[in-house]
Amino acid sequence: MNLVRPELRAALWRWRETLSGGAAVLLGLWWVFVTGGLLFWIGLVVAAGGAALAAAGVQRARFRHGGEGPGVVQVIEGQLGYFGPRTGGAVSVDEIEGVEVIDRHWRIYRADQPPLDIPLDAKGNEALFDVLTALPGVSTEDVLRAARNRTGTSRTLWRKERLRLH
């Protein structure tokens, strides 16, 4: 018997890091203002850690989409994999040549292979957040802005720099 509506459970799960960080901030501040001695200093550390977790949680929650789209995204030991009903594939994170958002899909370019198209709302899509923000020169806001692309146009998020002789 579930006492929590599925919509509320989904919203709480989406914002789980933010809620956990907020709880840690409250606990840390309670230790700072109510207790003294060693718990005062521990409370400062817990509150700071909770604030960092809450900030990261807000970014992750903004990136997450329903996860009800086709296919599954996995990142295991530097391998980005997408396994969908019609397409799929894997690419080493180090071998990614470029990333675009095209019509509600991430298009991951890889050397000497066709691009890998991953729906924005595929199950496990939050694993892409870590991969994309780890690319050199890509900021968190760039990734979040690209994920909100609803215009149907393509937008290049990142291209690997080519070494040039002159």
C-alpha positions in Angstrom: 0.0 0.0 0.0 1.5 3.3 -1.1 0.6 6.4 0.8 2.5 8.7 -1.5 1.1 9.6 -4.9 3.3 8.5 -7.9 3.7 12.0 -9.1 5.0 13.2 -5.8 7.3 10.3 -5.4 8.7 11.1 -8.9 9.2 14.7 -8.0 10.9 13.8 -4.7 13.2 11.4 -6.5 14.1 14.0 -9.1 15.2 16.4 -6.4 16.7 13.9 -4.0 20.2 15.4 -3.8 18.8 18.9 -3.2 16.5 17.6 -0.4 19.4 15.6 1.2 21.6 18.6 1.0 19.0 20.8 2.6 18.5 18.3 5.4 22.3 18.3 6.0 22.3 22.1 6.1 19.5 22.2 8.6 21.2 19.5 10.8 24.6 21.4 10.6 23.0 24.7 11.4 21.2 23.2 14.4 24.5 21.8 15.7 26.1 25.3 15.2 23.4 27.3 17.0 22.1 24.9 19.6 25.2 22.9 20.7 28.7 24.0 21.5 32.2 22.7 21.6 33.2 20.1 19.0 29.6 19.8 17.5 29.8 23.5 16.6 32.8 22.8 14.3 31.3 19.6 13.0 28.1 21.5 12.3 29.9 24.0 10.2 31.5 21.3 8.1 28.1 19.4 7.7 26.3 22.6 6.7 28.9 23.5 4.1 28.9 20.0 2.7 25.1 20.1 2.6 25.1 23.4 0.8 27.5 21.9 -1.8 25.3 18.8 -2.2 22.2 21.0 -2.6 23.8 23.1 -5.3 24.9 20.1 -7.2 21.4 18.6 -6.7 19.8 21.6 -8.3 22.0 21.3 -11.4 21.3 17.5 -11.7 17.5 18.0 -11.2 17.4 20.6 -13.9 19.2 18.1 -16.3 17.0 15.1 -15.5 14.1 14.4 -17.8 11.4 11.9 -17.2 13.5 8.9 -18.0 10.5 7.4 -19.9 12.1 7.7 -23.3 13.3 4.8 -25.4 16.5 3.0 -24.4 19.0 3.0 -21.6 22.1 5.1 -21.0 25.0 3.7 -19.0 28.5 4.9 -18.2 30.8 2.2 -17.0 34.5 2.7 -16.6 34.8 5.5 -19.2 32.5 3.8 -21.7 29.3 5.7 -22.6 26.7 3.2 -23.9 23.2 3.6 -25.2 21.0 0.6 -25.8 17.8 1.5 -27.6 15.0 -0.3 -29.4 16.3 0.6 -32.9 19.8 1.9 -32.4 22.6 1.8 -29.9 26.3 1.7 -29.4 29.1 2.5 -27.1 32.0 5.0 -27.2 34.9 5.6 -25.0 34.6 9.0 -23.3 38.1 9.9 -24.5 37.2 9.2 -28.1 34.2 11.6 -28.3 34.8 14.0 -31.2 31.8 16.2 -30.7 28.4 16.7 -29.1 25.3 18.3 -30.6 21.6 18.5 -29.5 19.4 17.8 -32.5 15.6 17.5 -32.2 15.4 16.2 -28.6 18.5 13.9 -29.0 22.1 14.1 -28.0 24.2 13.3 -31.0 27.6 12.0 -29.9 30.2 12.0 -32.7 32.9 9.4 -32.6 35.9 8.8 -34.9 35.4 6.5 -37.9 31.9 5.5 -36.8 28.4 6.8 -37.3 27.2 9.2 -34.6 25.4 7.9 -31.6 22.0 9.4 -31.1 20.6 9.4 -27.5 17.1 10.7 -26.7 17.1 13.4 -24.0 14.7 11.4 -21.9 16.3 8.0 -22.2 16.4 6.0 -18.9 19.7 6.8 -17.1 20.1 10.1 -18.9 21.6 11.7 -15.7 24.8 9.7 -16.4 25.3 11.9 -19.4 25.5 15.0 -17.2 28.8 13.8 -15.7 30.2 12.8 -19.1 29.3 16.1 -20.8 30.5 18.4 -18.0 33.8 16.5 -17.9 34.6 17.5 -21.5 37.2 20.3 -21.7 35.7 23.8 -22.1 32.1 22.7 -21.4 30.3 24.4 -18.5 27.4 23.1 -16.5 25.2 26.0 -17.8 26.0 25.1 -21.4 24.8 21.5 -20.8 21.6 22.6 -19.1 20.9 25.2 -21.8 21.4 22.5 -24.5 19.2 20.1 -22.7 16.3 22.6 -22.7 16.5 22.9 -26.6 12.9 22.5 -27.7 13.1 24.3 -31.0 13.9 21.4 -33.2 17.1 23.0 -34.4 20.6 21.7 -33.9 23.0 23.2 -31.5 26.6 22.3 -31.2 27.7 21.9 -27.6 31.3 20.8 -28.0 33.9 19.9 -30.6 37.3 18.3 -30.0 40.1 20.6 -30.9 42.2 19.4 -33.8 46.0 19.8 -33.6 47.2 22.0 -36.5 50.7 22.3 -37.8 50.3 25.9 -39.0 
